[in-house]
Amino acid sequence: MDNLFDVAIIGGGINGTSIAYQLAKMGKKVVLLEKNHIACEASSAAAGMLAAQAELEQDGPLFQLALQSQSMFPTLSVELIELTGIDIEYVNKGMLKIAESEELALEVKKQVTFQQKWDPMITWLDSKEICEMEPALSGNVAGGMFLPNDGHVQPAKLTEAFAKAAESFGAEIREQIEVVSFIFEKGHVKGVQTNKGVIHCEQVVVATGAWAAKLMRETGLDLYINPVKGECFSVKTEAPIINTTIFSDKRCYLVPKRNGEIYIGATMVENRIDNKVTPEGIRTLIERATQLVPQIKEAAWERVWTGIRPQTGDGFPYIGEHPSLRGLYVAAGHFRNGILLSPITGKLVAELLTRSSLLDQKLLSAFRLVRHKQTVG
Ligand SMILES: Cc1cc2nc3c(=O)[nH]c(=O)nc-3n(C[C@H](O)[C@H](O)[C@H](O)COP(=O)(O)OP(=O)(O)OC[C@H]3O[C@@H](n4cnc5c(N)ncnc54)[C@H](O)[C@@H]3O)c2cc1C
């Protein structure tokens, strides 16, 4: 087997595969190394919401990154189906960010004013209007913000499609290979040591999500990545009961997927890496979801699952080069928005590695690996 590459990417989640796709498309000889199989962790657990405006509530580099990434999905979905035959199930029917009390309504209304600067189509709907739009909603909601451009995709399919698209440009995807350490020569990365031998390369990208801090520690770089576990479940109904994504500030969302499933998520368990789905987690979600959409009680049970979100101290992902070791890069820590941010992450990392003149250095600097303030968000 040829073990000499331009770039080795570690991690077969949404970010590793997106980066592999962009770099392979630019003509780089790429290998992607995944310790298990493609999309085995957070990238298949996600609900796939592209919630730039429902999730992020203030302007800044992350918000701008999210808007840019969100705008890439319509073209990307067509490009990926042409290259791979995989339909990423991009749905763009919008999202309702629900206010369940008058107090929350005041906050959401402020958000409407702020978000309208970026998308004038965003509107406030009162209780009557919102129930006309989504009749299955409980009459107890005080109103909500309608975000017509916050769509969603099927995350596992998107990850799979990125990987296949990368292969179509010559990238090698190697599963069941774990990277255990890096190989350096005079301060420059020269390869990685895996449990199945050495891979030689000139550049390495660590895209191992919640596991990135562990791998980087041996390089003297202390990244702050808090693993935040999330549990979800899904149901099916004979006929669709909701049309748009329903997103509540009380940590519950319902995402109606193209295959008729409604994904319902998600719990937030700090500092936890395990794949246990707990009765308590699912009970809480059922309670929240049925308060929003009572008909969920009658729906057919489909499945439960869990995943680990990689949360950084300031909520910004790490995207950049190691401060002292040349050729070693990180793209990890995308927390609740890794699916949304995956297209732009792939593009930025590919531009960074190829020293492209298109690279937005100013934007990227906000995501550098060494940042002044590292507080838990
Ligand atoms: C319940 C839940 C709901 C979510 N909902 C959304 C949503 O609606 N929208 C959204 O945008 N985001 C959402 N997210 C967040 C999103 O899923 C993550 O931010 C994103 O998947 C992170 O992708 P990643 O590629 O960085 O990491 P991962 O998907 O975790 O991939 C990392 C990969 O690295 C591999 N790996 C680790 N160590 C090694 C090693 N040493 N050698 C080789 N391979 C290694 C792992 O096996 C894994 O496959 C959600 C997350 C969860 C858990």
The ligand as an SDF file (V2000), in Angstrom:
LIG
                    3D

 53 58  0  0  0  0  0  0  0  0999 V2000
  -27.2770   15.2060   19.5210 C   0  0  0  0  0  0  0  0  0  0  0  0
  -26.5550   16.1620   18.6190 C   0  0  0  0  0  0  0  0  0  0  0  0
  -27.2620   17.0020   17.7850 C   0  0  0  0  0  0  0  0  0  0  0  0
  -26.5960   17.8890   16.9310 C   0  0  0  0  0  0  0  0  0  0  0  0
  -27.3280   18.6500   16.0680 N   0  0  0  0  0  0  0  0  0  0  0  0
  -26.6880   19.4720   15.1970 C   0  0  0  0  0  0  0  0  0  0  0  0
  -27.4240   20.2050   14.2360 C   0  0  0  0  0  0  0  0  0  0  0  0
  -28.6340   20.1020   14.1570 O   0  0  0  0  0  0  0  0  0  0  0  0
  -26.7340   21.0230   13.3850 N   0  0  0  0  0  0  0  0  0  0  0  0
  -25.3770   21.1490   13.4240 C   0  0  0  0  0  0  0  0  0  0  0  0
  -24.8200   21.9180   12.6370 O   0  0  0  0  0  0  0  0  0  0  0  0
  -24.6510   20.4400   14.3310 N   0  0  0  0  0  0  0  0  0  0  0  0
  -25.2630   19.6180   15.2080 C   0  0  0  0  0  0  0  0  0  0  0  0
  -24.5520   18.8970   16.1260 N   0  0  0  0  0  0  0  0  0  0  0  0
  -23.1050   19.1250   16.2150 C   0  0  0  0  0  0  0  0  0  0  0  0
  -22.3530   18.3140   15.1650 C   0  0  0  0  0  0  0  0  0  0  0  0
  -22.8330   17.0050   15.1470 O   0  0  0  0  0  0  0  0  0  0  0  0
  -20.8530   18.3240   15.4830 C   0  0  0  0  0  0  0  0  0  0  0  0
  -20.3890   19.6460   15.6950 O   0  0  0  0  0  0  0  0  0  0  0  0
  -20.0720   17.7230   14.3130 C   0  0  0  0  0  0  0  0  0  0  0  0
  -20.6180   16.4970   13.9300 O   0  0  0  0  0  0  0  0  0  0  0  0
  -18.6090   17.5390   14.6760 C   0  0  0  0  0  0  0  0  0  0  0  0
  -18.0240   16.9070   13.5710 O   0  0  0  0  0  0  0  0  0  0  0  0
  -16.5010   16.4890   13.5880 P   0  0  0  0  0  0  0  0  0  0  0  0
  -16.1990   15.9460   12.2470 O   0  0  0  0  0  0  0  0  0  0  0  0
  -15.6840   17.6420   14.0550 O   0  0  0  0  0  0  0  0  0  0  0  0
  -16.4120   15.3770   14.7360 O   0  0  0  0  0  0  0  0  0  0  0  0
  -16.9810   13.8730   14.7880 P   0  0  0  0  0  0  0  0  0  0  0  0
  -18.1880   13.6810   13.9830 O   0  0  0  0  0  0  0  0  0  0  0  0
  -17.0640   13.5030   16.2290 O   0  0  0  0  0  0  0  0  0  0  0  0
  -15.8470   13.0630   14.0750 O   0  0  0  0  0  0  0  0  0  0  0  0
  -14.5740   12.8690   14.6510 C   0  0  0  0  0  0  0  0  0  0  0  0
  -14.0480   11.5350   14.1320 C   0  0  0  0  0  0  0  0  0  0  0  0
  -12.6950   11.3770   14.5370 O   0  0  0  0  0  0  0  0  0  0  0  0
  -12.4860    9.9980   14.7860 C   0  0  0  0  0  0  0  0  0  0  0  0
  -11.2640    9.8830   15.5840 N   0  0  0  0  0  0  0  0  0  0  0  0
  -11.0850   10.3320   16.8550 C   0  0  0  0  0  0  0  0  0  0  0  0
   -9.8110   10.0850   17.2510 N   0  0  0  0  0  0  0  0  0  0  0  0
   -9.1800    9.4690   16.2140 C   0  0  0  0  0  0  0  0  0  0  0  0
   -7.8850    8.9750   16.0070 C   0  0  0  0  0  0  0  0  0  0  0  0
   -6.9210    9.0750   16.9710 N   0  0  0  0  0  0  0  0  0  0  0  0
   -7.5730    8.3780   14.8190 N   0  0  0  0  0  0  0  0  0  0  0  0
   -8.5090    8.2860   13.8270 C   0  0  0  0  0  0  0  0  0  0  0  0
   -9.7710    8.7440   13.9780 N   0  0  0  0  0  0  0  0  0  0  0  0
  -10.1040    9.3370   15.1440 C   0  0  0  0  0  0  0  0  0  0  0  0
  -13.7550    9.5580   15.4830 C   0  0  0  0  0  0  0  0  0  0  0  0
  -13.9400    8.1570   15.4110 O   0  0  0  0  0  0  0  0  0  0  0  0
  -14.8200   10.3460   14.7020 C   0  0  0  0  0  0  0  0  0  0  0  0
  -15.3710    9.6040   13.6380 O   0  0  0  0  0  0  0  0  0  0  0  0
  -25.1830   17.9670   16.9610 C   0  0  0  0  0  0  0  0  0  0  0  0
  -24.4640   17.1150   17.7960 C   0  0  0  0  0  0  0  0  0  0  0  0
  -25.1370   16.2110   18.6190 C   0  0  0  0  0  0  0  0  0  0  0  0
  -24.3340   15.2890   19.4790 C   0  0  0  0  0  0  0  0  0  0  0  0
  1  2  1  0
  2  3  1  0
  2 52  2  0
  3  4  2  0
  4  5  1  0
  4 50  1  0
  5  6  2  0
  6  7  1  0
  6 13  1  0
  7  8  2  0
  7  9  1  0
  9 10  1  0
 10 11  2  0
 10 12  1  0
 12 13  2  0
 13 14  1  0
 14 15  1  0
 14 50  1  0
 15 16  1  0
 16 17  1  0
 16 18  1  0
 18 19  1  0
 18 20  1  0
 20 21  1  0
 20 22  1  0
 22 23  1  0
 23 24  1  0
 24 25  2  0
 24 26  1  0
 24 27  1  0
 27 28  1  0
 28 29  2  0
 28 30  1  0
 28 31  1  0
 31 32  1  0
 32 33  1  0
 33 34  1  0
 33 48  1  0
 34 35  1  0
 35 36  1  0
 35 46  1  0
 36 37  1  0
 36 45  1  0
 37 38  2  0
 38 39  1  0
 39 40  1  0
 39 45  2  0
 40 41  1  0
 40 42  2  0
 42 43  1  0
 43 44  2  0
 44 45  1  0
 46 47  1  0
 46 48  1  0
 48 49  1  0
 50 51  2  0
 51 52  1  0
 52 53  1  0
M  END
$$$$
